[in-house]
């Protein structure tokens, strides 16, 4: 792989052992990918603070420098960790203090994470603590090279913002944060950003739930392809596209999609495909919609819901407001917990706007930093949950061994109030 | 270079939500390898799917002593390649013929990451 003089200097240790280790990892990684060179980035979104048993042991052995070296740089040497070279944010991690006592999540993890936040913020990491950094200030511009992880953030970054990132990991983002470099490969190359699959929808996409169902279908249909969507839809908002991309990244490996007329690199189908006809096509009609709905809902048998989860990816302020509107003057069923996951910055705005109070008075909770899938914890005794997130309904049955229902926001709020799942395809 | 029994999947594997690093087991309920342990075997699979936590979860298998012995997969992605690097196991990708249809679970396999050669030692 070709390195610039500056990159060679970093590799050879002129900026210290940690930067050298970071460059060494980037070279090994880039060469294994077949990248010809690295590119510069000034926008890294990664994870250092997420507690895990392996990390706890490394911290015990050698502090956070050891944990960063091993996990974020793939380096076993005892090295000092300098400040991050380029702007770097912490994505979602484990539950914070606001979840203490709500679930079987260990207090030790909350403490470990708080300790990590103190260490890494001293190193220049912005503790955004969310899977949606673009909702709270990390908003790359079109064409910008980024090094992001978190599949739903990656697909949003590429598709909706038109910035460029591959689906990175804890180690590659750690190396990028200390060097300002990432392999110039995959989604960074303009020729790799054109559509590979046409997906036509005969179902009009008009609601958040429909965008989620369609996204789950698209991921299953194209795998890691780059779908170009045709059909008709009402003007989507941030939440619709966030949900669509997250679902497509969950059921397949979609990192980039084009919605002609909506997303920045696709003024038209021809534009999205660079004039070439995509070789594969898939159709989404009422039958496919039914199948996707049934597949998502085949992890549920009991309709006695004891947990309702909203906000995956993390809820926007508008989504929080929508929940608050539905909960005014109402009470959540005493046997049900309702959690809405959101970034800390938006929780602060929700509190100032009065939504937090309405939701809390009804018996629900706004929680930050994490989600049940990341922290592997739901309210104690949860057997059956419901969510408006295709991603959570996909993951939680595996991660927590609980049953799951997917439906609309109205159906989820209804389940929270009645304790009964009454969702059906096309429901309100 | 590594030599051991193969565990073959024709389905892509999730890291986050797909494996339990503490036990080295596939935990995705719908997966054909659900409940199977990959510790100490040659994991043969089409590629990575799902979350970007893939590499970190497989790295955790190394740190917790539950890692596969080697990996053989078809599709080169950032997730799977970074995962193989931080798991620090011999890995061969993009074989001439599809190893997920050629090999069977239990076959004794040698993975030579230097030459890129994957050999079945006990093919009938």
HADDOCK unambig.tbl for C-alpha pairs under 7 A between the chains (distance, minus, plus):
assign (segid A and resid 29 and name CA) (segid B and resid 82 and name CA) 6.23 0.50 0.50
assign (segid A and resid 32 and name CA) (segid B and resid 81 and name CA) 6.78 0.50 0.50
assign (segid A and resid 33 and name CA) (segid B and resid 76 and name CA) 6.96 0.50 0.50
assign (segid A and resid 33 and name CA) (segid B and resid 81 and name CA) 6.80 0.50 0.50
assign (segid A and resid 54 and name CA) (segid B and resid 60 and name CA) 6.41 0.50 0.50
assign (segid A and resid 54 and name CA) (segid B and resid 63 and name CA) 6.16 0.50 0.50
assign (segid A and resid 54 and name CA) (segid B and resid 64 and name CA) 6.60 0.50 0.50
assign (segid A and resid 74 and name CA) (segid B and resid 86 and name CA) 6.03 0.50 0.50
assign (segid A and resid 149 and name CA) (segid B and resid 52 and name CA) 5.60 0.50 0.50
assign (segid A and resid 150 and name CA) (segid B and resid 51 and name CA) 6.31 0.50 0.50
assign (segid A and resid 150 and name CA) (segid B and resid 52 and name CA) 5.23 0.50 0.50
assign (segid A and resid 151 and name CA) (segid B and resid 51 and name CA) 5.15 0.50 0.50
assign (segid A and resid 151 and name CA) (segid B and resid 52 and name CA) 5.51 0.50 0.50
assign (segid A and resid 166 and name CA) (segid B and resid 78 and name CA) 6.96 0.50 0.50
assign (segid A and resid 167 and name CA) (segid B and resid 52 and name CA) 5.79 0.50 0.50
assign (segid A and resid 167 and name CA) (segid B and resid 78 and name CA) 6.34 0.50 0.50
assign (segid A and resid 167 and name CA) (segid B and resid 79 and name CA) 6.63 0.50 0.50
assign (segid A and resid 168 and name CA) (segid B and resid 52 and name CA) 6.15 0.50 0.50
assign (segid A and resid 168 and name CA) (segid B and resid 78 and name CA) 6.40 0.50 0.50
assign (segid A and resid 168 and name CA) (segid B and resid 79 and name CA) 6.59 0.50 0.50
assign (segid A and resid 169 and name CA) (segid B and resid 52 and name CA) 5.59 0.50 0.50
assign (segid A and resid 169 and name CA) (segid B and resid 53 and name CA) 6.18 0.50 0.50
assign (segid A and resid 169 and name CA) (segid B and resid 55 and name CA) 5.98 0.50 0.50
assign (segid A and resid 169 and name CA) (segid B and resid 56 and name CA) 6.66 0.50 0.50
assign (segid A and resid 169 and name CA) (segid B and resid 79 and name CA) 6.77 0.50 0.50
assign (segid A and resid 170 and name CA) (segid B and resid 56 and name CA) 6.14 0.50 0.50
assign (segid A and resid 249 and name CA) (segid B and resid 50 and name CA) 6.35 0.50 0.50
assign (segid A and resid 250 and name CA) (segid B and resid 50 and name CA) 5.19 0.50 0.50
assign (segid A and resid 252 and name CA) (segid B and resid 49 and name CA) 6.55 0.50 0.50
assign (segid A and resid 252 and name CA) (segid B and resid 50 and name CA) 6.71 0.50 0.50
assign (segid A and resid 253 and name CA) (segid B and resid 49 and name CA) 5.53 0.50 0.50
assign (segid A and resid 253 and name CA) (segid B and resid 50 and name CA) 5.78 0.50 0.50
assign (segid A and resid 395 and name CA) (segid B and resid 17 and name CA) 5.90 0.50 0.50
assign (segid A and resid 398 and name CA) (segid B and resid 17 and name CA) 6.38 0.50 0.50
assign (segid A and resid 398 and name CA) (segid B and resid 27 and name CA) 6.12 0.50 0.50
assign (segid A and resid 398 and name CA) (segid B and resid 28 and name CA) 5.18 0.50 0.50
assign (segid A and resid 398 and name CA) (segid B and resid 29 and name CA) 5.88 0.50 0.50
assign (segid A and resid 399 and name CA) (segid B and resid 17 and name CA) 5.63 0.50 0.50
